[in-house]
Amino acid sequence: MAPRARSSTPRRSPKAPKSDGSIVEEIIEVIKDGVRDRRFAPGQRLIESEIRRDVGASRSSVREAMRRLAAENLIDLQHYKGARVRVFSKDEVVGLYQVREMLEGLAARLAAANIGRGRHRARLTALEREFDRGFDGSPTAYMRYNERFHALVVEMSESDILVRLVVQLHVPVYTLQFHSLVDPRSVAAARRQHRLIARAILAGDGAQAERLMRRHVRDRLAQVLKGFPVYYR
């Protein structure tokens, strides 16, 4: 049985009226944040009335958000049972990481090729320094940094197609990774790999950046499978 989340959707303070489209986007982000932060556990039912109340949305906006999240494979929609956070099989997890390895490896190679363009060098350097100065040792803080690091590398590829493809993988991947990055040794190992990837990108060494990123993703998959939660199928 899936564990219950620790809290419901976060209350939002009153705001100026929004368009239906912006409300749908807000609902999507609230649910994604809840999955990332483990407020919404795999297999947990998402209560439409609670989301409507907490976000201040109409039934049609909530249902549109649910349809879009189902299209991204983050939730399952079942007739007469509503929406539930997606439960992944081990085969699906392996498939996610295999695709991620190829896409993010390519992104790292392109990021290295583009390192001299725009503010790429400054942004990557600043992110790494910010982590070294401010990391408090918590899994949540590391996951936030981890997400920013991978998103920045993909953005530095300057490939709109690649960005769109990776974004579709990010929420389920980071949900799974949270369970493998809860101890200091796992965090330290992942951090060492990030440092090497960043060094290769900053040096403009695309081949090395791709090799390191692909190895990093494979190692993350091994950690995910090693601690695969009992409530996945």
PyMOL commands that set and color helices and strands:
alter all, ss='L'
color gray80, all
select helices_A, chain A and resi 20-36+48-55+59-71+90-113+120-134+139-156+160-178+184-202+206-226
alter helices_A, ss='H'
color red, helices_A
select strands_A, chain A and resi 45-46+75-78+82-85
alter strands_A, ss='S'
color yellow, strands_A
deselect
rebuild
show_as cartoon
